[in-house]
Amino acid sequence: MRLGTVVNTVGLGVPLHYPIAAGPITIAGTPTLDAKVTSLSLDSRLMLALSVGTSPLDARIVQNNMLPLREPGIVLGKTRTGVELPSIAIDVPAGQHLYLTVSPLSDMSFGHGSRLPGAMALSDVVVNLPVR
């Protein structure tokens, strides 16, 4: 599923939810993300997850599982392919949506966030879903 551009802060901020697919849909396996990454901060980390809800306001992260996308140095449009998102198995019912959740930090993994505040941009984002 092609998303275009995703931008979020690192170090501080709130999670953002980008719609990927509408239910009904069944996902089982390890989704991956392809994107061109730009970050002007050192040791930047974005936490990535899939979430489900009727809107971004009530979207819940599937199995409360997030994984970091870490860039140790400054990057400008660096291509990243096959970035693994948390493996999931979920039926998204009709009336709900699957979202890519991008967050500067994870409440389950304190200390895995960026060391310095900044921003990270992902362009030409494609999320590859293991649809069943």
N, C-alpha and C positions, 0 to 999 in steps of 0.2 A: 504494500500500500504506500503510495507516494504522498509525502507530507509537505514537501517544499522546504521552508526554512523554520528552524526552531531556535529560539534565543532564550537564555535564562541567566540569571546571576549565579555566581559561585561564591561559596562562603557564607552568604546571607541571602535571605529572600524566601519566597513562597513557591510551592509546587505549581506547575502549570500543566494542564491536561490538553493534549492535542488529539482530536478525533481520528480514529483509524478506520473503524468499520461499524456498521449497524447490525444489531441482532435481527434474526437468530443466526448465530454462527458458533461453531465449535472449534476451539483451539486446543491442541494437545502436542506438546513438544517444546523445543527451544526456539523462540523467535530470534531473529537477528536484525541488526540495524546497519545500514550503509549510509555514509554521509561524508561531506567535506567539513572538516573541523577548523574553526578559527578561535584562538584564545590568546590574549595578550598578557595573561597572568602566568606566573610560575606555579607549577604543581596544582593545576586546576582540576576539579572533580565535579562532575554532574552525576546525580543518582538517577538511574533510569528504571522504569517499571511499566507494567501494563495494568490498567485499572478499568473497572466496569461501573457504569451508572447511567441514569436517565439523562444526566447533564454533567458538566464539569463540577458543578456545585456539590453533587452527592456521589461522585465517583470514588470508589474504594479500590485500593491497590490489591491485586489478586495475590492471595496467600501472604500478604504483608512482606513481600520479597522485592528488594531493590538491588541493583548492581551498579557500581560506579564506572563511569567513563573517565579515565584519568589521562591528563596530558601533562607530563613532567616539565615541559618547556613551552616556550612561545611557539605557536603554530599558526600558519596563514593558509587556509584552504587545503589542509592536508587530508587526503582521502583515507578513510577508514572503512574497511569492509568486513562483514561478518562479526560485528560487535555483538556478542551474545547478551541477550536480555534474560531475566530469570525464566527458567523452564516452568511451564504452567499446564494445567488441564482444566478447562472451564467451558461451560455452555453459556454463551451470552444470549439471554432471552430476547424475544421481540420487544420492542419499546425501549431497549437499553443499547448503549454503545460501548465499544472497546476504545480506550484512549491510551496514547503514549503519555506517561507521566514523567515529567522532567523536574527534578528538584535539586536545590543547592545542597541539601543535606538529608540524612535519614535518621529518624528518631530511634531506629533499631540498631544503628551502627555509629554511635557517637565517636567522633574522632576521625571518621573517614571523609569528612568534608574538606574543602580547600583550606589551605593555610592562610591565604590572602583573599579578601573580597575582590570580585571582578565580574567578568561575564564570559560566557562561552556561546558561540554561534555554530549551529549545525545547518549546513545548506544542502540542497539536493537530497533530503532525507528520504530513505525508503525503508519501511519496516516489512520484513519478510516473515509472514505468519505460517506456522504449520497447521493449516486448516484441515479438519477432518470431515 
